[in-house]
Amino acid sequence: MAAGWMRHLAGEAVEVRSGGSEPTDVVNPAAVAAMAERGIDIVSAKPRPWTDADARAADVVVTMGCGDACPVFPGKRYVDWVLDDPAGKDVAAVRLVRDEIERRVRGLLAELGGRA
């Protein structure tokens, strides 16, 4: 959802890479539905593992509670967003997570001087 928001709000101004420390085979259907309600299509997103190359290429690495499973490189800016995990939750519960992610993405974009 964070990658979807960032792409939606920043457009071409930001390159977005998304991955997880323990990705599932498919994007959470409730997350897809919640994002679609806001006009953001993440149905074609493919969960994949986060790689060292992703972290090395990033200016800012946003993690969501991955702890020691996420690669850490000196000189990179890391931001950890502690959020409820939407896995197994219905759309109503995922909406709360979606809206909090939107708030945080907008804040990060404002810090970076992008549009929000």
Order of alpha helices (4+ residues) and beta strands (2+ residues): alpha-alpha-alpha-beta-beta-alpha
